[in-house]
Amino acid sequence: MIESVGRAISSPRSRASVALVSAAVLLAGCGSGDDGDTTATDSTKVPAALASAFPGKKATGAPVKIGLITNEGGSAISQPETREAAQAAMKYANANLGGIAGRPIEFAICKTKEEPATARDCANQMVEQKVDAVVLTSSGLGDSMVPIVTQAGIPWTTAIAASNSEGTTANAFSWTGGFPTTMTSMAAYAKDKGYKKVAAFVIDAPAAVSGIEAIGKPVFAKAGVGLQIVTVAAGTPDASPQVSAALRKKPDAVAVVADPTVCTSVLQAMGTLGAGIARMTVQSCVSPEVVEAVGAGMDGVQVFSSFDVASDDLEAQLYRQVMKEYSPDTSATGYAAIGYQGVLALVRALHGLTGTVAPKTITAALHSAKNVVLPAGHGITFTCDSKAVPGLPAACSAKEVTGTVSDGKLRQMRVVDPSPLFAR
């Protein structure tokens, strides 16, 4: 139920449509929680460096209704933390940034449960509710929802496109380049490091495997790096047999594209069998439970993500402060930031919008958005002119954030621009 709260992709990319970042859904992990509004804490203790980000410009007037779709309540995946972070961003924007066009943002929330029928129902409810725009936190079911929403003239937005429709539909907007950018960034990093062979341990799920096959192999090949794909079944407690077999081919590095459970089993096996071999992972592999389980074996892991929530960068500091103020009971680590990033990026992209606020004016403003600072993006900006990622006109940025794990924390964060490896 909705809850009211104040050039097309060509082969091989088309074969991985649902994996643009279904990987992000499959890999992000699970959570639990409720829908209750959180209460802001004392905002007088904002660090001096962030004072200008809390100007206290309150939104007034009639609300702007934004649809918020989340993947909650399902038996396999449930991520309430992404909604909670999105709500924190909404409260922050309403209290400090004048909401959208000076008016407060009100969410209409719907949970997909990661089921196609429920997802379609969410999309239909967004149309029935006549929302002005939709923000998806994360889901692998965009193809079930985007056509319904956009054909009704409502713009679709997300931090990471996870389906073909989200990446290619005219009035869909993805603030980042998603899975293609992650894989291309890994390939660029491998080339820079002089690696010749990389073994990729991938969760044995069709979306993730097809994505690696269709996107990973070509970009690694273009970088002059061979990519060996090793599948690991979901829930595997010990990946030693797979790791041992892969290491016999003497790779220069390994990559892990999996959920926290598989990340843990692979990285633990690497600590025993492949100590000293370079490791690259996606964001899910630095979830708290993985870091705790692997321990010192995490040191040196190179992580690739759409966001930075750990460094001293002002955007990362702002994220942590907003979560502290507006959703203090939500863990600010893990995948929560994707909800914050999705909502606050929309607010920033509409900064200059005045007058009538409606789906048509929001869509026009988003198509005109240029050099907008990506929330928690470590200095990345996005421009929604359909030129950022070849074959993905909805992508507004091609850059990625990467950092190295040291003493259980991500450090040495920097931005990777893999654009030279994108096929044109």
NORDATA-V375485 format. One record per residue. N is the residue number from 1. D_LAST is the distance of its C-alpha to the last C-alpha in Angstrom with 1 decimal. Layout:
BEGIN
((N	D_LAST) (N	D_LAST))
END
This chain:
BEGIN
((1	42.6) (2	41.3) (3	43.2) (4	43.5) (5	43.1) (6	44.0) (7	10.7) (8	12.6) (9	11.4) (10	10.8) (11	12.3) (12	12.7) (13	12.2) (14	14.7) (15	17.3) (16	17.4) (17	17.8) (18	21.2) (19	20.2) (20	17.7) (21	20.8) (22	23.7) (23	23.7) (24	24.8) (25	27.6) (26	28.6) (27	28.5) (28	30.1) (29	33.7) (30	36.6) (31	39.1) (32	42.1) (33	43.6) (34	44.9) (35	44.0) (36	46.7) (37	45.9) (38	46.1) (39	48.3) (40	47.2) (41	49.1) (42	50.6) (43	48.0) (44	50.3) (45	49.1) (46	45.6) (47	44.8) (48	45.1) (49	41.5) (50	40.5) (51	43.3) (52	41.1) (53	38.9) (54	42.0) (55	43.4) (56	45.2) (57	43.9) (58	44.9) (59	43.5) (60	46.1) (61	46.6) (62	45.4) (63	42.7) (64	39.0) (65	38.4) (66	35.2) (67	34.6) (68	34.0) (69	33.0) (70	33.5) (71	33.7) (72	37.3) (73	40.3) (74	38.7) (75	40.4) (76	37.3) (77	35.5) (78	37.0) (79	35.6) (80	38.1) (81	37.2) (82	33.9) (83	36.1) (84	38.6) (85	36.0) (86	34.7) (87	38.3) (88	38.8) (89	36.0) (90	37.5) (91	41.0) (92	39.7) (93	38.0) (94	41.1) (95	43.4) (96	41.6) (97	38.7) (98	40.4) (99	38.4) (100	36.3) (101	37.6) (102	40.8) (103	41.5) (104	41.6) (105	39.0) (106	40.5) (107	38.8) (108	39.1) (109	38.4) (110	37.6) (111	37.1) (112	35.1) (113	36.8) (114	33.6) (115	35.0) (116	33.3) (117	36.5) (118	37.1) (119	33.5) (120	33.9) (121	37.2) (122	35.8) (123	33.3) (124	36.2) (125	38.4) (126	35.9) (127	36.1) (128	39.9) (129	40.2) (130	38.3) (131	36.3) (132	34.3) (133	31.2) (134	30.4) (135	29.3) (136	28.5) (137	29.4) (138	27.9) (139	28.0) (140	26.2) (141	27.5) (142	25.3) (143	24.8) (144	28.6) (145	28.8) (146	26.0) (147	26.7) (148	30.3) (149	29.9) (150	27.2) (151	29.0) (152	32.0) (153	30.3) (154	30.1) (155	27.0) (156	25.8) (157	24.9) (158	24.4) (159	23.5) (160	21.3) (161	19.9) (162	21.4) (163	20.6) (164	18.2) (165	20.3) (166	20.1) (167	16.3) (168	15.9) (169	19.3) (170	19.7) (171	22.5) (172	21.5) (173	20.6) (174	19.6) (175	20.5) (176	18.3) (177	15.2) (178	17.6) (179	17.4) (180	13.7) (181	14.3) (182	17.5) (183	16.3) (184	13.5) (185	16.3) (186	18.7) (187	16.5) (188	16.1) (189	19.9) (190	20.7) (191	19.1) (192	20.9) (193	24.1) (194	23.8) (195	24.0) (196	23.5) (197	24.4) (198	24.1) (199	26.1) (200	24.9) (201	27.8) (202	26.7) (203	29.1) (204	29.8) (205	28.6) (206	26.3) (207	23.8) (208	23.5) (209	23.5) (210	20.9) (211	18.6) (212	19.0) (213	18.7) (214	15.5) (215	13.7) (216	15.8) (217	16.1) (218	12.5) (219	11.8) (220	15.3) (221	14.9) (222	12.0) (223	14.5) (224	17.2) (225	19.1) (226	20.8) (227	21.1) (228	24.4) (229	24.8) (230	28.3) (231	29.4) (232	32.3) (233	34.3) (234	34.7) (235	38.0) (236	38.3) (237	40.9) (238	40.5) (239	37.3) (240	39.2) (241	38.9) (242	35.1) (243	34.8) (244	37.3) (245	35.6) (246	32.2) (247	33.7) (248	35.4) (249	32.1) (250	32.2) (251	28.8) (252	28.3) (253	27.4) (254	27.3) (255	25.2) (256	27.0) (257	25.3) (258	28.4) (259	31.1) (260	33.9) (261	36.2) (262	33.9) (263	32.7) (264	36.4) (265	37.3) (266	34.4) (267	35.0) (268	38.7) (269	38.4) (270	36.2) (271	38.9) (272	41.4) (273	39.5) (274	36.6) (275	38.0) (276	36.1) (277	32.7) (278	29.9) (279	28.9) (280	25.9) (281	26.2) (282	25.2) (283	27.4) (284	29.8) (285	31.0) (286	32.7) (287	34.7) (288	38.3) (289	39.6) (290	37.2) (291	38.1) (292	41.7) (293	41.7) (294	39.8) (295	41.5) (296	41.2) (297	38.7) (298	36.1) (299	36.4) (300	33.3) (301	30.9) (302	27.5) (303	26.5) (304	23.1) (305	23.4) (306	22.5) (307	25.9) (308	28.6) (309	32.2) (310	34.0) (311	33.7) (312	35.7) (313	32.8) (314	34.3) (315	31.9) (316	32.9) (317	36.5) (318	36.2) (319	35.0) (320	37.9) (321	40.4) (322	39.3) (323	39.7) (324	43.0) (325	44.2) (326	43.1) (327	42.6) (328	44.7) (329	45.2) (330	41.5) (331	40.0) (332	37.4) (333	35.7) (334	33.6) (335	31.3) (336	33.4) (337	31.2) (338	28.5) (339	31.1) (340	31.9) (341	28.4) (342	27.7) (343	30.8) (344	31.0) (345	27.4) (346	28.3) (347	31.5) (348	29.8) (349	27.1) (350	30.2) (351	32.2) (352	32.7) (353	33.5) (354	37.0) (355	39.2) (356	38.5) (357	36.5) (358	35.2) (359	32.1) (360	31.1) (361	31.6) (362	29.9) (363	26.8) (364	26.8) (365	27.3) (366	24.5) (367	22.0) (368	23.4) (369	23.4) (370	22.1) (371	22.4) (372	24.6) (373	25.9) (374	24.9) (375	28.3) (376	28.9) (377	25.5) (378	26.8) (379	25.6) (380	22.2) (381	21.7) (382	19.7) (383	18.7) (384	18.3) (385	16.3) (386	13.6) (387	11.0) (388	11.4) (389	9.2) (390	6.2) (391	8.4) (392	11.4) (393	12.9) (394	16.1) (395	15.0) (396	16.6) (397	15.8) (398	13.6) (399	16.5) (400	19.1) (401	22.7) (402	24.2) (403	27.8) (404	30.4) (405	33.4) (406	36.7) (407	40.1) (408	38.6) (409	36.6) (410	33.0) (411	33.1) (412	31.1) (413	28.5) (414	25.5) (415	22.0) (416	18.9) (417	15.6) (418	12.9) (419	10.0) (420	9.5) (421	9.0) (422	6.3) (423	3.8) (424	0.0))
END
